[in-house]
Amino acid sequence: MRKWFGINTGVKTHLRITMKNHKKPTIFSLSSAPGRAGVSVFRISGPEAANVLQKITRRDELTPRHVRVRKIYNNNNELIDSCLLFYMPGPKSFTGEDVVELHVHGSVAVIEKLTTALYGFGLRQAEAGEFTRRAFENGKIDLTEAEGLADLIDAETESQHKQAVRQMDGGLRVIYEGWKQHLLNALAQIEGEIDFPDEEDVPDNLSNKALPYLNLVLEGTEQILKTAEAGEAIRHGLDIVIIGRPNSGKSTILNAILKRDAAIVSSIAGTTRDIISVNIVLSGIPVRLSDTAGIRNTSNEIEAEGIDRALKLSKQADIVIHVIDITDNKTIENIDKRISKDDIIVYNKNDTSKSMDIPKRNEHSNEIRISALKDHDIDRLKEMLEKIISHKYNIGNEPTLTRVRHKNCVSDVFLSTTRAINCLNKSPELAGDDIRSALYALEELAGASDIESVFDLIFSRFCIGK
Ligand code: GDP
């Protein structure tokens, strides 16, 4: 196991120990979107930021945290623009370093000229996510907050925004810091008993003193682990797949939900041979809705491949819409086996008179009769979908786990704490080791490990300038 740096070592202090402590180059970047705009924002961060500010404005003044209107010049004293700027000396800045922001006119020529000028002052262009990475390395934010920020920048829907902003604001950090304190309290009790054993009442004392802290961690981790599925679904979006026999009306349903023609509708069976996916938002969650090839026995190789893909996709889907043509008696037979709790059975072509008897299903309530062709009850189908989604993926107001990384760390905390509780009375030393493992898992969650490849992966997904 990796060395533990003493029980009183805070995550951020520990971070600083593990980070390489050398003078970083000063970086700059266009932090707003490239191209013509009302305003473009440049950001500079690093030890030379103040110096460059003085050179670019040709003034000695440095007024921290005040907005100024100043003319800016390049190395050859050519006027680049008149801009709004401000200077935020470290450590009270986003990156923790000296930071300068320049709000220039959003012209392609100004952006070009300012970029060249900043190179001319010896600065280096920032890599994707480098500002945020510096904020993290300087202990301004932990890894979960950095991830929240990345998600906020990518957020497209209301639920993604809600989840991301909460994480960026330290929602997860506050929770795991609470667990950390409980674990440290429990550990202190155990170490006290090991160092000053009172032969008579060690087991009782430990149960009384350490157990309540460990139980709090157990309850907390168990509770938040339940949010992992919803958290990840909100971040990535959901997959809803429409399957059924050829000609049951799958493409017509997709088009009716979208209120436009995305999929080809034809009475010739086997028309949809590959998967057609569209992106929509339901209950504030991004959804990829896919129409698939009709399921039937076929000797046509291309159609068979399409059917194979449809079946694979439906197995991975979050929700499957099984379409049954109520004029077709063959469809009812095998469907029950493939239906899971959140799936929907849609009986289509309800406008026809050839309507069949629909078998009663006791456990499955998500059933609906519609006519996709006549647009009857499509809105009810949508409502049914939204109800299932908001019930299954309801994130409420508490922070959620949004990545597999979080889930793995919190599961480790849960398992180590469970082990600690189980051996608390029999072997306090082993219980102490388990608590240290739980604390280590918390450090991993905060990003206080030196696994460069994990950081590279997380920060490289930011855009340039963030
Ligand atoms: P898919 O192969 O399952 O995608 O089925 P399509 O959406 O291509 O539809 C097959 C045929 O059924 C087309 O001729 C549609 O117009 C027709 N159809 C689809 N939905 C309905 C419906 O609700 N009522 C009736 N009467 N016909 C429908």
Residues whose N, C-alpha, C, O or C-beta is under 5 A from the ligand:
A	BS01	GDP	R245 P246 N247 S248 G249 K250 S251 T252 I264 V265 S266 S267 G294 N348 K349 N350 I370 S371 A372 L373 K374
